[in-house]
Amino acid sequence: MSCVFLVSATALSSGGALTILRQFIAHAALTDKKYIIFSPVGVALDTHANITYIEVDTTSWLKRIWWDSIGLRRYIKQHNIECELCISLQNTSVNVDCQQLIYLHQPLPFTTIKYVFNKETVKYFLYKWFYKFFIILFITKATRFVVQTQWMKAALVQSGVAENNISVFTPDIKLPDEYLPNSTEQVQRPAAEQIHFFYPASSLFYKNHVLILDALALLKTRQLKKKPIFAVTLTVGDYPVFDEKVQQLGLSDNVSYLGVMPYEQVIEYYISADAVLFPSYIETFGLPLAEAGVLGKKIICADLPYSRDVLTGYQGASFLDYQDATKWADEMASVMRLKTVLKFTPLSFSQCATWKGFFDFI
């Protein structure tokens, strides 16, 4: 077989990981290289003349370890593939003889934030303490890494990877033109009885939804004229700990369960919200921060290296301690008291290296 680029992406089946795979495919299709992408079973991906998909089941830890250690190497040998470059889009190194490039987007092994060990977090302790072993297992001095933020680059350097082997490329932040703000002029807020705070995030514990519930409980004790509504992209049952706390604190009227929505609808919620919240304390990039910033929205977020990286220079962000519900309540109250809709100069990523730069790089 002629020389190709191999891409290991067997675990990128949902969420932000699948977004990475789809963005990679969209840009790979524009190149003159041939790609064999080892993809998740049952995930529909766009077809292109220069891309071949091979579905691989790595839904268990053992299957994933076997694939990275033995399976991919065996496939290359059986099909007599001359591999110019092997790209792992799923964090871990793979056992191949050719040049390797690892797209690293899993922050858990590198975070210094401590959290309580319990049945909810046990899986993430495994990620933190064992996953890093598989990230570096098959790397060499020539292995290159791509990360999404400067803080991840610094974390890799601290882990022993040579700085000149690490490049930073941000994900694509492209919203349809019709959604982009055409003015930052402040306008009067409609005389609504409710103020909407939007948080697009999954039910992972470190997304920190419960902090906002504590802040809402504090707001209920204050003499505010309007009702805060916390809009989440969850359905009842996705996150039992969250559901129980909503009931315990008597916040059923303050929480709006939106469920998983089409991307266009998410954008509409960004636009209609009075502010976007992002209290997550473990992130590589935090795509909602970038999207909300591009839309010129007020953002209240955790004060951590990832958010400072993404929102560099943006005037519409408030950075708060991710553990201090009182500070979050204070900032939300300040939004509720405003008589105008907050609009800010949109965040620009025009100077950032993105996927186009990534493909020029490889």
QUIHUKA-V305249 format. One record per residue. RES is the residue in three letters. PHI is phi in degrees with one decimal (* if undefined). BURIAL is I if it has 16 or more other ideal C-beta (glycine too) atoms within 10 Angstrom, else O. D_LAST is the distance of its C-alpha to the last C-alpha in Angstrom with 1 decimal. Layout:
# QUIHUKA-V305249
res=RES phi=PHI burial=BURIAL d_last=D_LAST
res=RES phi=PHI burial=BURIAL d_last=D_LAST
This chain:
# QUIHUKA-V305249
res=MET phi=* burial=O d_last=20.7
res=SER phi=-66.2 burial=O d_last=18.0
res=CYS phi=-68.7 burial=O d_last=14.5
res=VAL phi=-136.3 burial=I d_last=12.6
res=PHE phi=-97.0 burial=I d_last=10.0
res=LEU phi=-96.4 burial=I d_last=12.4
res=VAL phi=-131.1 burial=I d_last=12.5
res=SER phi=-93.2 burial=I d_last=15.4
res=ALA phi=-143.2 burial=I d_last=17.0
res=THR phi=-68.9 burial=I d_last=20.6
res=ALA phi=-104.3 burial=I d_last=22.0
res=LEU phi=-90.5 burial=I d_last=20.7
res=SER phi=-104.3 burial=I d_last=23.9
res=SER phi=-159.0 burial=O d_last=25.3
res=GLY phi=59.6 burial=O d_last=25.2
res=GLY phi=-63.2 burial=O d_last=22.2
res=ALA phi=-64.0 burial=I d_last=20.2
res=LEU phi=-66.8 burial=I d_last=20.8
res=THR phi=-60.4 burial=O d_last=19.9
res=ILE phi=-59.5 burial=I d_last=16.4
res=LEU phi=-62.2 burial=I d_last=16.1
res=ARG phi=-67.7 burial=O d_last=17.7
res=GLN phi=-66.8 burial=I d_last=15.5
res=PHE phi=-59.7 burial=I d_last=12.3
res=ILE phi=-61.1 burial=I d_last=14.3
res=ALA phi=-58.4 burial=O d_last=15.5
res=HIS phi=-83.3 burial=O d_last=12.2
res=ALA phi=-61.4 burial=I d_last=10.9
res=ALA phi=-63.6 burial=O d_last=14.3
res=LEU phi=-89.8 burial=O d_last=13.7
res=THR phi=-96.4 burial=O d_last=11.1
res=ASP phi=-99.0 burial=O d_last=12.4
res=LYS phi=-91.1 burial=O d_last=10.7
res=LYS phi=-101.7 burial=I d_last=13.1
res=TYR phi=-126.5 burial=I d_last=12.8
res=ILE phi=-110.6 burial=I d_last=15.5
res=ILE phi=-106.4 burial=I d_last=15.8
res=PHE phi=-86.0 burial=I d_last=18.5
res=SER phi=-114.6 burial=I d_last=20.2
res=PRO phi=-69.0 burial=I d_last=23.4
res=VAL phi=-68.6 burial=O d_last=26.7
res=GLY phi=81.2 burial=O d_last=28.4
res=VAL phi=-99.2 burial=I d_last=25.7
res=ALA phi=-76.1 burial=O d_last=25.6
res=LEU phi=-129.8 burial=I d_last=22.2
res=ASP phi=-63.7 burial=O d_last=21.7
res=THR phi=-90.4 burial=O d_last=21.7
res=HIS phi=-145.7 burial=O d_last=19.5
res=ALA phi=-62.3 burial=O d_last=19.8
res=ASN phi=-98.0 burial=O d_last=16.3
res=ILE phi=-126.2 burial=I d_last=16.4
res=THR phi=-113.9 burial=O d_last=18.8
res=TYR phi=-104.7 burial=I d_last=20.1
res=ILE phi=-123.1 burial=O d_last=21.8
res=GLU phi=-76.1 burial=O d_last=23.9
res=VAL phi=-133.5 burial=I d_last=24.4
res=ASP phi=-87.4 burial=O d_last=27.1
res=THR phi=-126.6 burial=I d_last=26.2
res=THR phi=-76.1 burial=O d_last=28.7
res=SER phi=-117.2 burial=O d_last=30.3
res=TRP phi=-57.9 burial=O d_last=29.2
res=LEU phi=-63.8 burial=O d_last=30.4
res=LYS phi=-64.6 burial=O d_last=28.5
res=ARG phi=-66.6 burial=I d_last=25.2
res=ILE phi=-62.4 burial=O d_last=25.8
res=TRP phi=-62.8 burial=O d_last=26.7
res=TRP phi=-64.6 burial=I d_last=23.6
res=ASP phi=-65.5 burial=I d_last=21.2
res=SER phi=-90.0 burial=I d_last=23.5
res=ILE phi=-126.9 burial=O d_last=24.9
res=GLY phi=-60.1 burial=I d_last=24.2
res=LEU phi=-65.3 burial=I d_last=20.5
res=ARG phi=-61.0 burial=I d_last=21.2
res=ARG phi=-64.8 burial=O d_last=24.4
res=TYR phi=-62.6 burial=I d_last=22.8
res=ILE phi=-59.1 burial=I d_last=20.3
res=LYS phi=-69.0 burial=O d_last=23.4
res=GLN phi=-62.8 burial=O d_last=25.8
res=HIS phi=-103.1 burial=O d_last=23.7
res=ASN phi=51.2 burial=O d_last=22.7
res=ILE phi=-89.3 burial=I d_last=19.0
res=GLU phi=-93.5 burial=O d_last=16.8
res=CYS phi=-96.9 burial=I d_last=13.6
res=GLU phi=-79.0 burial=O d_last=10.5
res=LEU phi=-155.9 burial=I d_last=8.6
res=CYS phi=-112.6 burial=I d_last=10.5
res=ILE phi=-108.4 burial=I d_last=9.5
res=SER phi=-95.8 burial=I d_last=12.7
res=LEU phi=-87.9 burial=I d_last=13.4
res=GLN phi=-122.7 burial=I d_last=16.9
res=ASN phi=79.8 burial=I d_last=17.0
res=THR phi=-89.2 burial=I d_last=18.2
res=SER phi=-74.4 burial=I d_last=16.9
res=VAL phi=-127.0 burial=I d_last=17.6
res=ASN phi=-90.6 burial=I d_last=19.4
res=VAL phi=-132.9 burial=I d_last=17.3
res=ASP phi=-91.7 burial=O d_last=17.2
res=CYS phi=-89.4 burial=O d_last=13.6
res=GLN phi=-56.3 burial=O d_last=10.7
res=GLN phi=-125.5 burial=I d_last=10.4
res=LEU phi=-126.4 burial=I d_last=8.6
res=ILE phi=-112.5 burial=I d_last=11.4
res=TYR phi=-90.6 burial=I d_last=11.8
res=LEU phi=-102.5 burial=I d_last=15.2
res=HIS phi=-134.4 burial=I d_last=17.7
res=GLN phi=-109.1 burial=I d_last=21.0
res=PRO phi=-82.5 burial=I d_last=23.1
res=LEU phi=-54.7 burial=I d_last=26.2
res=PRO phi=-67.6 burial=I d_last=25.6
res=PHE phi=-114.8 burial=I d_last=25.1
res=THR phi=-72.2 burial=I d_last=27.8
res=THR phi=-100.3 burial=O d_last=30.9
res=ILE phi=-75.1 burial=O d_last=33.1
res=LYS phi=-99.1 burial=O d_last=35.9
res=TYR phi=-142.5 burial=O d_last=37.4
res=VAL phi=-70.2 burial=O d_last=40.4
res=PHE phi=-83.8 burial=O d_last=40.1
res=ASN phi=-154.5 burial=O d_last=41.7
res=LYS phi=-63.4 burial=O d_last=41.3
res=GLU phi=-77.2 burial=O d_last=39.1
res=THR phi=-108.9 burial=I d_last=36.6
res=VAL phi=-58.0 burial=O d_last=36.8
res=LYS phi=-59.5 burial=O d_last=33.6
res=TYR phi=-80.6 burial=I d_last=31.7
res=PHE phi=-64.5 burial=O d_last=33.3
res=LEU phi=-63.5 burial=O d_last=31.7
res=TYR phi=-58.4 burial=I d_last=28.3
res=LYS phi=-67.0 burial=I d_last=28.9
res=TRP phi=-97.7 burial=O d_last=30.4
res=PHE phi=-116.5 burial=O d_last=28.9
res=TYR phi=-63.3 burial=I d_last=25.5
res=LYS phi=-58.8 burial=I d_last=24.1
res=PHE phi=-57.8 burial=O d_last=25.1
res=PHE phi=-78.6 burial=I d_last=22.9
res=ILE phi=-64.9 burial=I d_last=19.8
res=ILE phi=-101.1 burial=I d_last=20.2
res=LEU phi=-55.5 burial=O d_last=22.0
res=PHE phi=-111.6 burial=I d_last=19.5
res=ILE phi=-80.8 burial=I d_last=17.2
res=THR phi=-125.2 burial=O d_last=17.3
res=LYS phi=-65.4 burial=O d_last=17.0
res=ALA phi=-94.0 burial=O d_last=13.5
res=THR phi=-64.3 burial=I d_last=12.3
res=ARG phi=-107.0 burial=I d_last=9.9
res=PHE phi=-121.3 burial=I d_last=11.1
res=VAL phi=-121.8 burial=I d_last=10.5
res=VAL phi=-128.0 burial=I d_last=13.9
res=GLN phi=-100.3 burial=I d_last=15.8
res=THR phi=-142.4 burial=I d_last=18.4
res=GLN phi=-66.2 burial=O d_last=19.5
res=TRP phi=-67.1 burial=I d_last=22.1
res=MET phi=-68.7 burial=I d_last=19.8
res=LYS phi=-61.7 burial=I d_last=17.9
res=ALA phi=-62.0 burial=O d_last=21.4
res=ALA phi=-65.7 burial=I d_last=22.4
res=LEU phi=-67.5 burial=I d_last=19.7
res=VAL phi=-60.6 burial=O d_last=20.6
res=GLN phi=-63.4 burial=O d_last=24.2
res=SER phi=-86.7 burial=O d_last=23.4
res=GLY phi=106.8 burial=O d_last=22.3
res=VAL phi=-82.3 burial=I d_last=18.5
res=ALA phi=-63.0 burial=O d_last=17.7
res=GLU phi=-58.8 burial=O d_last=17.0
res=ASN phi=-75.8 burial=O d_last=14.4
res=ASN phi=-98.3 burial=I d_last=12.3
res=ILE phi=-122.0 burial=I d_last=12.5
res=SER phi=-121.4 burial=I d_last=10.9
res=VAL phi=-111.5 burial=I d_last=12.9
res=PHE phi=-132.3 burial=I d_last=12.1
res=THR phi=-83.6 burial=I d_last=15.3
res=PRO phi=-64.5 burial=I d_last=16.0
res=ASP phi=-68.2 burial=I d_last=17.1
res=ILE phi=-118.0 burial=I d_last=20.8
res=LYS phi=-125.7 burial=O d_last=22.3
res=LEU phi=-109.1 burial=I d_last=26.0
res=PRO phi=-54.4 burial=O d_last=28.2
res=ASP phi=-55.7 burial=O d_last=29.8
res=GLU phi=-66.6 burial=O d_last=33.3
res=TYR phi=-93.6 burial=O d_last=32.7
res=LEU phi=-73.4 burial=O d_last=31.6
res=PRO phi=-66.6 burial=O d_last=34.5
res=ASN phi=-107.1 burial=O d_last=36.2
res=SER phi=-160.4 burial=O d_last=38.4
res=THR phi=-107.0 burial=O d_last=38.7
res=GLU phi=-64.9 burial=O d_last=42.5
res=GLN phi=-72.3 burial=O d_last=44.3
res=VAL phi=-123.4 burial=O d_last=46.5
res=GLN phi=-64.8 burial=O d_last=49.3
res=ARG phi=-76.0 burial=O d_last=48.5
res=PRO phi=-58.6 burial=O d_last=50.5
res=ALA phi=-77.8 burial=O d_last=53.4
res=ALA phi=-89.7 burial=O d_last=51.8
res=GLU phi=-87.0 burial=O d_last=53.1
res=GLN phi=-123.0 burial=O d_last=49.7
res=ILE phi=-116.9 burial=I d_last=46.6
res=HIS phi=-101.8 burial=I d_last=43.4
res=PHE phi=-112.6 burial=I d_last=40.7
res=PHE phi=-107.7 burial=I d_last=37.6
res=TYR phi=-133.3 burial=I d_last=35.3
res=PRO phi=-83.8 burial=I d_last=32.6
res=ALA phi=-159.2 burial=I d_last=31.7
res=SER phi=-80.7 burial=I d_last=32.1
res=SER phi=-89.2 burial=I d_last=35.0
res=LEU phi=-59.5 burial=I d_last=33.2
res=PHE phi=-58.4 burial=I d_last=35.6
res=TYR phi=-77.8 burial=I d_last=33.4
res=LYS phi=-68.9 burial=I d_last=33.1
res=ASN phi=68.7 burial=I d_last=36.5
res=HIS phi=-57.4 burial=I d_last=38.5
res=VAL phi=-66.4 burial=I d_last=41.7
res=LEU phi=-59.8 burial=I d_last=41.5
res=ILE phi=-68.5 burial=I d_last=42.0
res=LEU phi=-62.8 burial=I d_last=44.9
res=ASP phi=-62.6 burial=I d_last=46.6
res=ALA phi=-66.1 burial=I d_last=46.0
res=LEU phi=-63.0 burial=I d_last=47.6
res=ALA phi=-62.2 burial=I d_last=50.5
res=LEU phi=-66.6 burial=I d_last=51.1
res=LEU phi=-63.0 burial=I d_last=51.0
res=LYS phi=-65.4 burial=O d_last=53.7
res=THR phi=-86.8 burial=O d_last=56.0
res=ARG phi=-100.5 burial=O d_last=55.7
res=GLN phi=-86.7 burial=O d_last=57.7
res=LEU phi=-101.1 burial=O d_last=55.0
res=LYS phi=-78.1 burial=O d_last=56.0
res=LYS phi=-118.6 burial=I d_last=53.0
res=LYS phi=-94.8 burial=I d_last=51.4
res=PRO phi=-79.6 burial=I d_last=47.8
res=ILE phi=-117.2 burial=I d_last=45.8
res=PHE phi=-99.6 burial=I d_last=42.8
res=ALA phi=-94.2 burial=I d_last=40.6
res=VAL phi=-121.5 burial=I d_last=38.3
res=THR phi=-90.9 burial=I d_last=36.0
res=LEU phi=-124.3 burial=I d_last=38.0
res=THR phi=-115.7 burial=O d_last=40.9
res=VAL phi=-57.8 burial=O d_last=43.9
res=GLY phi=106.2 burial=O d_last=43.2
res=ASP phi=-64.7 burial=O d_last=39.5
res=TYR phi=-140.4 burial=I d_last=40.2
res=PRO phi=-54.8 burial=O d_last=43.8
res=VAL phi=-60.0 burial=O d_last=43.8
res=PHE phi=-66.2 burial=I d_last=43.1
res=ASP phi=-58.5 burial=I d_last=45.7
res=GLU phi=-64.2 burial=O d_last=48.3
res=LYS phi=-70.8 burial=I d_last=47.9
res=VAL phi=-56.9 burial=I d_last=48.2
res=GLN phi=-70.1 burial=O d_last=51.5
res=GLN phi=-61.3 burial=O d_last=52.7
res=LEU phi=-92.1 burial=I d_last=52.1
res=GLY phi=65.3 burial=O d_last=53.6
res=LEU phi=-110.2 burial=I d_last=50.5
res=SER phi=-56.6 burial=O d_last=50.6
res=ASP phi=-79.6 burial=O d_last=51.4
res=ASN phi=-105.3 burial=I d_last=48.6
res=VAL phi=-114.7 burial=I d_last=45.6
res=SER phi=-112.4 burial=O d_last=44.2
res=TYR phi=-85.0 burial=I d_last=42.3
res=LEU phi=-92.7 burial=I d_last=39.9
res=GLY phi=71.8 burial=O d_last=38.1
res=VAL phi=-73.6 burial=O d_last=34.7
res=MET phi=-126.8 burial=O d_last=34.3
res=PRO phi=-59.9 burial=O d_last=32.3
res=TYR phi=-57.9 burial=O d_last=29.7
res=GLU phi=-61.0 burial=O d_last=31.8
res=GLN phi=-71.5 burial=O d_last=34.7
res=VAL phi=-60.7 burial=I d_last=32.8
res=ILE phi=-60.5 burial=I d_last=32.1
res=GLU phi=-62.8 burial=O d_last=35.8
res=TYR phi=-70.2 burial=I d_last=36.8
res=TYR phi=-53.9 burial=I d_last=34.6
res=ILE phi=-64.8 burial=I d_last=36.4
res=SER phi=-79.8 burial=O d_last=39.9
res=ALA phi=-68.7 burial=I d_last=39.7
res=ASP phi=-75.9 burial=I d_last=41.4
res=ALA phi=-160.0 burial=I d_last=38.7
res=VAL phi=-103.5 burial=I d_last=35.6
res=LEU phi=-102.8 burial=I d_last=35.8
res=PHE phi=-152.5 burial=I d_last=33.1
res=PRO phi=-87.8 burial=I d_last=34.7
res=SER phi=-56.5 burial=I d_last=32.0
res=TYR phi=-111.9 burial=I d_last=31.7
res=ILE phi=-136.2 burial=I d_last=28.6
res=GLU phi=-149.0 burial=I d_last=25.4
res=THR phi=-85.9 burial=I d_last=21.7
res=PHE phi=-127.8 burial=I d_last=21.6
res=GLY phi=83.5 burial=I d_last=24.6
res=LEU phi=-55.1 burial=I d_last=23.7
res=PRO phi=-58.4 burial=I d_last=27.4
res=LEU phi=-61.9 burial=I d_last=27.7
res=ALA phi=-64.8 burial=I d_last=25.0
res=GLU phi=-64.0 burial=I d_last=26.7
res=ALA phi=-64.9 burial=I d_last=30.1
res=GLY phi=-65.9 burial=I d_last=29.2
res=VAL phi=-62.2 burial=I d_last=27.8
res=LEU phi=-87.8 burial=I d_last=31.2
res=GLY phi=70.8 burial=I d_last=33.1
res=LYS phi=-86.7 burial=I d_last=34.8
res=LYS phi=-68.7 burial=I d_last=36.7
res=ILE phi=-125.3 burial=I d_last=34.7
res=ILE phi=-116.4 burial=I d_last=36.4
res=CYS phi=-141.1 burial=I d_last=33.9
res=ALA phi=-66.4 burial=I d_last=33.7
res=ASP phi=-86.2 burial=O d_last=33.4
res=LEU phi=-140.1 burial=I d_last=30.5
res=PRO phi=-54.7 burial=I d_last=27.3
res=TYR phi=-63.7 burial=I d_last=25.1
res=SER phi=-71.2 burial=I d_last=27.5
res=ARG phi=-64.3 burial=I d_last=27.8
res=ASP phi=-62.7 burial=I d_last=24.1
res=VAL phi=-65.5 burial=I d_last=23.8
res=LEU phi=-101.8 burial=I d_last=27.1
res=THR phi=-53.6 burial=O d_last=26.9
res=GLY phi=82.7 burial=O d_last=29.5
res=TYR phi=-82.8 burial=I d_last=30.7
res=GLN phi=-85.2 burial=O d_last=34.5
res=GLY phi=-94.6 burial=I d_last=35.2
res=ALA phi=-107.3 burial=I d_last=34.3
res=SER phi=-114.0 burial=I d_last=36.8
res=PHE phi=-103.9 burial=O d_last=35.5
res=LEU phi=-127.9 burial=I d_last=37.9
res=ASP phi=-59.5 burial=O d_last=38.6
res=TYR phi=-70.1 burial=I d_last=37.3
res=GLN phi=-109.7 burial=O d_last=40.5
res=ASP phi=-104.8 burial=O d_last=43.1
res=ALA phi=-63.6 burial=I d_last=44.5
res=THR phi=-63.9 burial=O d_last=47.0
res=LYS phi=-64.7 burial=I d_last=44.5
res=TRP phi=-67.8 burial=I d_last=42.7
res=ALA phi=-62.5 burial=I d_last=46.2
res=ASP phi=-61.0 burial=I d_last=47.0
res=GLU phi=-69.2 burial=I d_last=43.9
res=MET phi=-65.4 burial=I d_last=44.3
res=ALA phi=-63.7 burial=I d_last=48.0
res=SER phi=-64.8 burial=O d_last=47.1
res=VAL phi=-66.6 burial=I d_last=45.1
res=MET phi=-66.2 burial=I d_last=48.0
res=ARG phi=-84.3 burial=O d_last=50.5
res=LEU phi=-68.3 burial=O d_last=48.7
res=LYS phi=-100.9 burial=O d_last=50.4
res=THR phi=-120.4 burial=O d_last=47.3
res=VAL phi=-80.2 burial=O d_last=44.0
res=LEU phi=-75.4 burial=I d_last=41.3
res=LYS phi=-134.9 burial=I d_last=38.6
res=PHE phi=-132.6 burial=I d_last=36.0
res=THR phi=-57.9 burial=O d_last=33.7
res=PRO phi=-57.4 burial=I d_last=30.6
res=LEU phi=-68.3 burial=I d_last=27.6
res=SER phi=-116.4 burial=O d_last=24.7
res=PHE phi=-112.1 burial=I d_last=21.0
res=SER phi=-63.3 burial=O d_last=20.5
res=GLN phi=-94.0 burial=O d_last=19.3
res=CYS phi=-89.5 burial=O d_last=16.9
res=ALA phi=-77.1 burial=O d_last=13.1
res=THR phi=-120.6 burial=I d_last=12.7
res=TRP phi=-60.9 burial=I d_last=10.6
res=LYS phi=-59.0 burial=O d_last=10.3
res=GLY phi=-63.8 burial=O d_last=8.7
res=PHE phi=-59.4 burial=I d_last=6.4
res=PHE phi=-73.8 burial=O d_last=5.2
res=ASP phi=-66.0 burial=O d_last=5.6
res=PHE phi=-64.5 burial=O d_last=3.8
res=ILE phi=-85.1 burial=I d_last=0.0
